[in-house]
Amino acid sequence: MSRIDIRHAHSLSRAKAKKAVDEVAVKLAERFGIDYTWEGDVLNFSRPGVDGQIALGADELHVQAKLGFFAAMFKEPIESEIRRVLTEKF
């Protein structure tokens, strides 16, 4: 099983950062069929072959994901897209 682990600094207020993460989650849900739920400041997401979370800190986001066998073959483009979206939103 392959893993993605990204830390990304941000300077947004907690409310604005949470709204931005939620917007990203909505797009992922529409585009890739990912289910997500908030537990406090942690957004948990999953779909067959992918389980992860985005933890919202005061000045950084921590994205962690476990990729199943099939998704692991696309780890690099998935990780690259996550980094691109984080840079765009934060």
C-alpha positions, 0 to 999 in steps of 0.5 A: 500500500502506498501513502501520500503525506503532504504538509502545506503552510497557509495564512488563512483564518481557520474559518476561511481555511476550512471553507477552502478545504470544503470547496476542494472536497466538493470538487473531489466528490463531484469529479472522483466520487469521493465521500467525505465527512468533517470531524472537528477540523479534520476532513476524512475522505474515502472511495474504493482504493483511497482513504485519507484525511486533511487535518486543518491546523492554525498555520498548515494543512496536513494531507495523508492518504493511503492508496490501494494497489490500483491507485498506487500506480497513479501516486505521482500524478495524484500527489502532484494534483494535490500540491497544485490545488493546495498552492492554488487555494492556499 
